[in-house]
Amino acid sequence: MNKKVDLFIQEKVSKEYRSIVTEFRNLIKNDFPQLKEEMRGGTEKYYGVPVYRNNKIILTVSPTKKGITFSFAEGKRIDDKYSLLEGEGNKTLNLRISNIEDFNKDIFKYYITQAIKIDNV
């Protein structure tokens, strides 16, 4: 696990949502160890966020006041059989989680597996 991401979680993720990020990180560590966890971006005005990279960044994790947003870089190309991805962008779609009970490992595995396949093409 990345110490900069650990620090980010402590400083920027509300306590009520940290369990969501912890579950997500455990899923990545256990089921997708090939993904690299790192911090990306950050300016004086905006803080950087954790990203997960295969060949390119496939997923970004952003805390909000209402939960955690998981942004899939090529979300428009993912087959959204669960109809959970949201967004108006040309490429990126988001999965928003505000309650740990809504974190479903199988659903995340499905989306992440597709994101990796898309990135490997």
Secondary structure, 3 states (H helix, E strand, C coil): CCHHHHHHHHHHCCHHHHHHHHHHHHHHHHHCCCCEEEEECCCCCCCCEEEEECCCEEEEEEEECCEEEEEECCHHHCCCCCCCCECCCCCCEEEEECCHHHCCHHHHHHHHHHHHHHHHC
